[in-house]
Amino acid sequence: MTNRSRVLRLATRSSLQARTQAQFVADSIRAHQPGTDVELVFVDTTGDQRADVPLHQIGGQGVFVKEVQQAVLEGRADAAVHSAKDLPSENVAGLSIAAFTERRSPHDALVGRSLDELALGATVATGSVRRRAQLATLRPDLSFVELRGNIPTRLEKIPADGAIVMAVAALEVLGLTDRIAQVLDIELCVPMVGQGCVAVEARTDDAGTRDVFRSIDHSATRRAVEAERAFLTELGAGCSLPVAAHLDTQGVFHAFMARDSEVVQLAGSIGASDDHKVVGAGIAHECRRRLRTR
């Protein structure tokens, strides 16, 4: 089948951010593969359906991607478009990551008040145990409340004289960066694995579709996110502790792990000739060792 006659179906969640990301992927494919017709297939996920329940109670990993992946496995779509940070560390049987798009900002941000503006005992809303653990390390006086919902909904739930925590990339996608009170440095708040980039999955037995996405696969982003995902894989699917990992553009790997009041935060370098996955896994092993020996 030639590109000119092909219809490429992209499965995605139906939230505004997800639709915008999927449309970006569609436009990129059209630009690189002239004549390719792209359609979006909208899918509701468990995470969307249970927006009133804290993520850690639903089950955490995969709640925003399982149904989207299933649409591809069942042949209702050719590829799945995700926020890379939503993907579990282990690939699903029958699927592989065909592309990582170039990473946007990986940072977290405070919307409402900055850290310096937050009064003693102020309230911060976030649905992420990772963000909560890191901010509590910086400001033990802060009070935390649960936050769920799509981006417009969350922006309506900023506590009085408080703040909410959001990914800068999510606000960039929707043109809402003017709402940011403070971008948090990586050293203050290490991002979630894969934060800031989009991942595209296709069936492992569908070489034609995977080839289409080669043109939008960003090699530096792939290397970084693969190292971060190796960190997460080493910890194991059963790990429920607050963890974070990010490989920056200078080759510095930042890692965070916490258990109750114990915190481990490490930084190490990954050179161009290093096996990035091995280094990512090794840093995870060291984080776990340090927590165990305390």
C-alpha positions in Angstrom: 0.0 0.0 0.0 1.4 3.4 -0.9 1.5 6.4 1.5 -0.9 8.2 -0.8 -3.7 5.7 -0.2 -3.0 4.9 3.4 -5.2 5.9 6.3 -3.2 5.8 9.6 -5.4 5.5 12.7 -4.0 7.0 16.0 -5.6 5.9 19.2 -5.6 8.5 22.0 -7.4 9.6 25.1 -10.1 12.2 24.5 -8.8 14.9 26.9 -7.9 18.3 25.4 -4.2 17.7 26.1 -4.2 14.2 24.7 -6.1 15.3 21.6 -3.7 18.2 21.1 -0.7 15.8 21.4 -2.2 13.3 19.0 -3.0 16.1 16.5 0.7 17.2 16.7 1.8 13.6 15.9 -0.7 13.5 13.0 0.5 16.8 11.6 4.2 15.7 11.9 3.4 12.5 10.0 1.6 14.4 7.3 4.6 16.7 7.0 7.1 13.9 6.8 5.0 11.4 4.8 3.0 13.5 2.3 -0.2 11.8 1.2 -0.7 9.9 4.4 -4.2 10.4 5.8 -4.4 10.4 9.6 -7.5 9.8 11.7 -7.8 10.0 15.5 -9.5 7.2 17.4 -10.7 8.4 20.8 -10.6 6.0 23.8 -11.8 6.4 27.4 -9.4 5.0 30.0 -9.8 3.8 33.5 -8.0 6.9 34.7 -10.5 9.1 32.9 -13.5 7.2 34.1 -12.5 7.3 37.7 -11.4 10.9 37.9 -12.7 11.3 41.5 -10.4 8.6 42.9 -6.8 9.2 43.8 -4.4 7.6 41.3 -2.6 5.5 43.9 -5.9 3.9 44.9 -6.8 3.0 41.3 -3.6 1.2 40.7 -1.2 3.8 39.4 0.7 2.4 36.4 -1.2 2.1 33.2 -4.5 3.6 34.2 -4.3 6.1 31.3 -2.9 3.8 28.7 -4.3 0.3 28.9 -7.5 0.9 26.9 -5.6 2.9 24.3 -3.1 0.1 23.9 -5.9 -2.4 23.6 -7.4 -0.5 20.7 -4.2 -1.1 18.8 -3.9 -4.8 19.8 -7.5 -5.4 18.7 -6.9 -3.7 15.3 -9.2 -0.7 15.9 -6.2 1.6 15.5 -2.7 1.3 14.0 -0.8 3.2 16.7 -1.3 4.6 20.2 -0.3 8.1 21.3 0.6 8.6 25.0 2.2 11.0 27.3 5.4 9.0 27.9 5.2 9.5 31.7 1.9 7.5 31.7 3.5 4.3 30.3 4.4 1.5 32.7 8.1 0.6 32.8 7.5 -2.8 31.0 6.4 -2.9 27.4 3.1 -4.7 26.7 3.4 -7.9 24.8 2.7 -7.3 21.1 3.6 -3.6 21.2 6.8 -1.6 20.9 7.6 2.1 21.1 7.9 3.3 17.5 8.7 6.9 18.4 9.5 9.4 21.1 8.9 12.9 19.9 11.3 15.7 20.8 11.0 16.5 24.5 9.3 19.7 25.7 10.2 21.1 29.1 10.5 18.2 31.6 10.0 20.5 34.6 7.2 20.7 37.1 5.7 24.1 38.0 3.6 25.7 40.7 0.5 27.5 39.6 -1.0 29.9 42.1 1.9 30.9 44.4 5.6 30.2 44.2 7.5 28.4 47.0 8.7 31.7 48.5 5.1 33.1 48.3 3.5 30.2 50.1 2.9 31.0 53.7 3.8 28.7 56.6 1.3 25.8 56.4 -0.1 26.7 53.0 -2.0 24.1 51.0 -0.6 22.6 47.8 -2.9 20.3 45.7 -1.4 17.4 43.7 -2.4 13.9 42.8 1.2 12.8 42.6 3.0 11.1 45.5 6.3 11.9 43.8 5.6 15.6 43.8 4.2 15.5 47.3 7.3 13.8 48.6 9.8 16.2 47.0 7.9 19.3 48.0 7.5 18.0 51.6 11.3 17.6 51.6 11.7 21.3 50.6 8.9 22.6 52.8 7.9 20.2 55.6 5.3 22.8 56.8 3.1 22.5 53.7 -0.3 20.8 53.8 -1.2 18.6 50.8 -4.6 17.8 49.3 -5.5 15.4 46.5 -6.0 16.8 42.9 -7.5 15.0 39.9 -9.2 16.0 36.7 -8.2 17.4 33.3 -6.1 20.5 33.1 -9.0 23.1 33.0 -10.6 21.4 36.0 -7.3 21.4 37.9 -6.8 25.1 37.2 -10.1 25.8 38.8 -9.0 24.0 42.0 -6.1 26.2 43.2 -6.4 26.4 47.0 -6.8 29.9 48.4 -3.3 31.4 49.0 -1.9 28.0 47.9 -0.8 26.3 44.7 -1.2 23.3 42.5 1.6 21.4 40.8 1.5 20.7 37.1 3.9 19.6 34.3 5.2 22.6 32.3 4.8 20.6 29.1 1.1 20.1 29.7 0.7 23.9 30.0 2.9 24.4 27.0 0.7 22.1 24.9 -2.4 24.1 25.7 -0.8 27.6 25.6 -1.3 28.2 29.3 2.3 28.9 30.5 1.2 32.4 31.6 -0.5 30.6 34.6 2.9 29.5 36.0 4.0 31.1 39.3 7.3 29.1 39.5 9.1 26.6 37.3 10.8 24.1 39.7 14.5 23.4 39.0 15.3 19.7 38.4 17.4 19.8 41.5 14.4 20.8 43.6 11.8 18.5 41.9 13.1 15.6 39.8 10.5 15.0 37.0 8.6 11.7 36.4 10.2 9.3 34.0 9.4 10.3 30.5 7.9 13.7 31.5 7.6 16.2 28.7 7.6 13.9 25.7 5.1 11.9 23.7 5.5 8.2 23.0 3.9 6.3 20.0 3.3 2.6 20.3 2.6 0.2 17.4 2.3 -3.5 17.0 5.6 -5.3 16.9 4.4 -7.3 13.9 3.4 -4.2 12.0 6.7 -3.1 10.4 5.0 -0.8 7.9 3.4 1.3 10.6 6.6 1.4 12.7 8.6 2.6 9.7 6.2 5.5 9.3 7.1 6.8 12.7 10.9 6.7 12.2 10.7 10.2 10.7 9.4 11.7 14.0 11.5 9.6 16.4 13.9 12.0 18.2 17.1 10.1 19.0 18.3 12.2 22.0 14.9 12.0 23.6 14.7 8.3 23.0 18.1 7.7 24.7 17.1 9.9 27.7 13.7 8.2 28.2 15.1 4.7 27.7 17.6 5.4 30.5 14.9 6.7 32.7 12.6 3.8 32.0 15.5 1.4 32.8 15.7 3.1 36.2 12.0 2.4 36.7 12.3 -1.2 35.4 15.1 -2.0 37.8 12.9 -0.9 40.7 10.2 -3.4 39.6 6.5 -3.1 38.8 5.6 -3.6 42.5 7.5 -0.5 43.6 4.9 1.9 45.1 7.5 4.3 46.6 7.8 7.9 45.3 10.5 7.8 42.6 11.7 10.1 39.9 14.4 10.0 37.2 15.5 12.4 34.5 18.4 12.5 32.1 19.1 16.1 31.1 20.5 17.4 27.9 24.0 17.7 29.5 24.1 14.0 30.2 23.4 14.3 33.9 21.1 11.6 35.3 19.0 12.9 38.3 17.2 10.4 40.5 14.9 10.6 43.6 13.5 8.0 45.8 11.7 8.2 49.2 10.4 6.0 51.9 8.4 7.7 54.7 10.8 10.4 55.9 13.9 8.9 54.3 15.0 10.5 51.0 17.7 9.5 48.5 18.6 12.0 45.7 21.5 11.2 43.4 23.0 12.6 40.2 25.4 10.9 37.9 26.7 11.3 34.4 26.0 9.2 31.3 28.6 9.6 28.5 28.0 9.2 24.8 29.7 5.8 24.8 28.0 4.5 27.9 25.2 2.0 27.9 22.5 4.4 29.0 20.1 1.7 30.1 22.7 -0.1 32.2 23.6 3.2 33.9 19.9 4.0 34.6 19.4 0.6 36.1 22.5 1.0 38.2 21.4 4.3 39.7 18.1 2.7 40.6 20.0 -0.1 42.3 22.1 2.4 44.3 19.0 4.4 45.4 17.4 1.2 46.6 20.6 0.1 48.4 20.9 3.4 50.2 17.3 3.3 51.4 17.8 -0.2 52.7 20.9 0.6 54.7 19.5 3.6 56.5 
